[in-house]
Amino acid sequence: MTYGVRGLIKLTINWTTFLEDSLEPPKTVPDAVNRLMTVLNDEQKVIIATMQEDELIDLHFSLGTDIRNSFDLHDQDSDLLKSCGSFVHPDDVSMVIINALWKKLTRK
């Protein structure tokens, strides 16, 4: 699989607007994963599930960016950011969420 395909793991709807208009940002990693399971389409889920764990970093600038922006991870008062511990960076939290999503999709 090439980066080009993984780069398509952007959400097909205007995710930021959808989340801002419809929902509060998730407060925990499991909540974030459940939200992603709702907004990702089946094709995107299959692409993620067929990736190797060490390839998930390839999603950093696509899905990771969507997660950081839509889940307010750049807000230091974010409940989701705080749920991951002290002194964590939004980039790290988005990768924790992507890894948890991958584990749920692959049942690992």
C-alpha positions in Angstrom: 0.0 0.0 0.0 1.4 3.4 -0.8 1.2 6.7 1.1 -1.1 8.0 -1.6 -3.9 5.6 -0.5 -3.3 6.3 3.1 -3.4 10.0 2.4 -7.0 9.4 1.4 -7.9 8.7 5.0 -9.4 12.1 5.3 -13.0 12.1 6.3 -15.4 12.3 3.4 -17.7 14.8 5.1 -16.5 18.2 6.5 -15.6 16.5 9.7 -14.7 19.6 11.6 -18.0 21.3 10.8 -19.9 18.0 11.6 -18.3 17.7 15.0 -18.6 21.4 15.9 -22.2 21.5 14.9 -23.3 18.2 16.3 -21.2 17.0 19.1 -18.9 17.9 22.0 -15.4 16.7 21.6 -14.8 13.2 23.1 -13.4 13.2 26.6 -11.5 9.9 26.5 -9.6 7.7 24.0 -12.4 5.1 23.9 -14.9 7.9 23.2 -12.7 9.2 20.4 -12.5 5.7 18.9 -16.2 5.3 19.0 -16.7 8.7 17.3 -14.2 7.6 14.6 -16.1 4.4 14.1 -19.2 6.5 13.4 -17.7 8.9 10.9 -15.3 6.7 9.0 -16.8 4.9 6.0 -16.3 1.1 5.5 -13.6 1.6 2.9 -11.5 3.8 5.2 -11.9 1.3 8.1 -10.7 -1.5 5.8 -7.6 0.5 4.8 -6.7 1.2 8.4 -7.4 -2.4 9.4 -5.1 -3.8 6.7 -2.2 -1.6 7.8 0.6 -3.0 9.9 0.9 -1.3 13.3 4.2 0.3 12.4 2.6 1.8 9.3 0.0 3.8 11.3 2.4 6.8 11.5 1.6 7.3 7.8 -1.8 8.6 8.9 -0.2 11.4 10.9 -0.8 14.1 8.3 -4.2 12.9 7.2 -6.4 11.3 9.8 -4.1 12.5 12.6 -4.6 16.1 11.5 -8.4 15.7 11.4 -8.3 14.2 14.9 -6.1 16.9 16.4 -8.2 19.7 14.9 -11.7 18.2 15.3 -11.2 16.9 18.8 -9.7 20.2 20.1 -6.4 18.6 21.0 -4.6 21.9 20.6 -6.6 23.3 23.5 -4.6 22.6 26.7 -7.8 22.4 28.6 -9.2 19.6 26.4 -10.6 16.7 28.5 -9.3 14.3 25.9 -5.8 15.7 26.1 -5.9 15.6 29.9 -7.2 12.0 29.9 -3.9 10.9 28.4 -1.8 12.3 31.2 0.3 15.3 32.0 2.6 17.0 29.5 1.4 15.1 26.4 1.5 16.6 22.9 -1.5 16.6 20.6 0.5 14.7 18.0 1.1 11.9 20.5 -2.5 11.8 21.6 -3.8 11.6 18.0 -1.4 8.6 17.4 -2.7 6.9 20.6 -6.2 7.3 19.2 -5.3 6.0 15.8 -3.5 3.0 17.4 -6.6 2.3 19.6 -8.8 2.5 16.5 -6.6 0.1 14.6 -6.7 -2.3 17.5 -10.5 -2.2 17.6 -10.7 -2.7 13.8 -8.2 -5.6 13.9 -9.5 -6.9 17.3 -6.0 -6.9 18.7 
